[in-house]
């Protein structure tokens, strides 16, 4: 199994991570309000939909990252 170095947590990376978290929370709030009040879905169905979508995104990122940095000695 290849060993990939973890990137060091610099101020720049920490800022990007914090910014991504703030954007994710804001987008989740807007989507939740839109789904519940605009479309009329229940909170439980919105949470279920969001969990399914998040699972799909994580699966895509994992699959897309599989073969990205492989040092095969063929």
C-alpha positions in Angstrom: 0.0 0.0 0.0 1.5 3.4 -1.0 2.3 5.9 1.7 1.1 9.4 0.8 2.4 12.3 2.8 -0.2 14.3 4.6 -0.1 18.0 3.7 1.0 20.2 6.6 -1.7 22.4 8.2 -0.5 25.9 7.3 -2.4 29.1 7.9 -3.4 29.2 4.3 -4.9 25.6 4.4 -6.6 26.3 7.8 -8.2 29.4 6.3 -9.4 27.5 3.3 -10.8 24.8 5.5 -12.6 27.3 7.7 -13.9 29.1 4.6 -15.2 25.9 3.1 -16.9 25.1 6.4 -18.6 28.5 6.5 -19.7 28.2 2.9 -21.0 24.6 3.5 -23.1 25.8 6.5 -24.5 28.7 4.5 -25.4 26.6 1.5 -27.0 24.0 3.8 -29.1 26.6 5.5 -30.3 28.1 2.2 -31.2 24.7 0.8 -33.0 23.7 4.0 -35.1 26.9 4.1 -35.9 26.5 0.4 -36.9 22.9 0.7 -39.0 23.3 3.8 -40.8 26.6 3.2 -40.6 26.9 -0.6 -41.3 23.3 -1.7 -43.1 22.1 1.4 -41.0 19.1 2.3 -40.6 17.9 5.8 -37.4 18.4 7.8 -36.8 14.7 8.0 -37.0 14.2 4.2 -34.7 17.1 3.7 -32.1 15.6 6.1 -32.5 12.2 4.4 -31.9 13.8 1.0 -28.9 15.7 2.2 -27.4 12.6 3.8 -27.8 10.6 0.6 -26.3 13.4 -1.5 -23.3 13.8 0.9 -22.7 10.1 0.7 -22.7 10.2 -3.1 -20.2 13.1 -3.1 -17.9 11.3 -0.6 -18.1 8.1 -2.7 -17.3 10.1 -5.8 -14.3 11.8 -4.2 -13.0 8.4 -2.9 -13.3 6.7 -6.2 -11.8 9.7 -8.1 -8.8 9.7 -5.8 -8.1 6.0 -6.2 -5.4 5.9 -8.9 -4.4 9.5 -8.7 -1.0 9.1 -7.1 0.0 5.5 -7.6 3.7 4.6 -8.0 3.3 1.3 -9.7 6.5 -0.5 -10.6 5.2 -2.5 -13.6 
